[in-house]
Amino acid sequence: MGLLPGRKVTVLFKAPFGDPIAIDVGGYVLSLRKSEAQIITLMD
């Protein structure tokens, strides 16, 4: 899916009840459920 270490991730949209969310990963828009998004580790 393109979720690799070092990739920039930007949250684009959250649904009204918070599920799903849309993120941009290197120009690709990916829709994730909250349960899927919770396993992504973000670093500075």
C-alpha positions as CSV (number, residue, x, y, z in Angstrom):
1,M,0.0,0.0,0.0
2,G,3.0,2.3,0.1
3,L,3.2,2.6,3.9
4,L,6.9,2.2,4.2
5,P,9.3,3.6,6.8
6,G,10.3,7.2,5.9
7,R,7.1,8.0,3.8
8,K,5.3,11.3,4.5
9,V,1.7,10.7,5.6
10,T,-0.9,13.5,5.6
11,V,-4.5,13.1,7.0
12,L,-6.9,14.5,4.4
13,F,-10.3,13.7,5.8
14,K,-12.1,12.1,8.7
15,A,-15.6,10.9,8.4
16,P,-18.2,12.4,10.8
17,F,-18.0,9.5,13.2
18,G,-14.2,9.1,12.6
19,D,-14.3,6.0,10.5
20,P,-12.9,5.8,7.8
21,I,-10.2,8.4,7.3
22,A,-8.4,9.3,4.1
23,I,-4.6,9.9,4.1
24,D,-2.2,11.0,1.4
25,V,0.9,8.8,1.1
26,G,3.3,10.1,-1.5
27,G,0.5,11.3,-3.8
28,Y,-1.7,8.3,-3.3
29,V,-5.0,8.7,-1.4
30,L,-5.6,5.7,0.9
31,S,-8.8,5.1,2.9
32,L,-8.4,3.3,6.3
33,R,-10.6,2.2,9.1
34,K,-9.6,3.6,12.5
35,S,-8.6,0.1,13.6
36,E,-6.2,-0.1,10.6
37,A,-4.9,3.4,11.2
38,Q,-4.1,2.7,14.8
39,I,-1.3,0.3,13.9
40,I,0.6,2.9,11.9
41,T,3.5,4.4,13.9
42,L,4.4,8.0,13.1
43,M,7.8,9.5,13.8
44,D,9.2,13.0,13.4
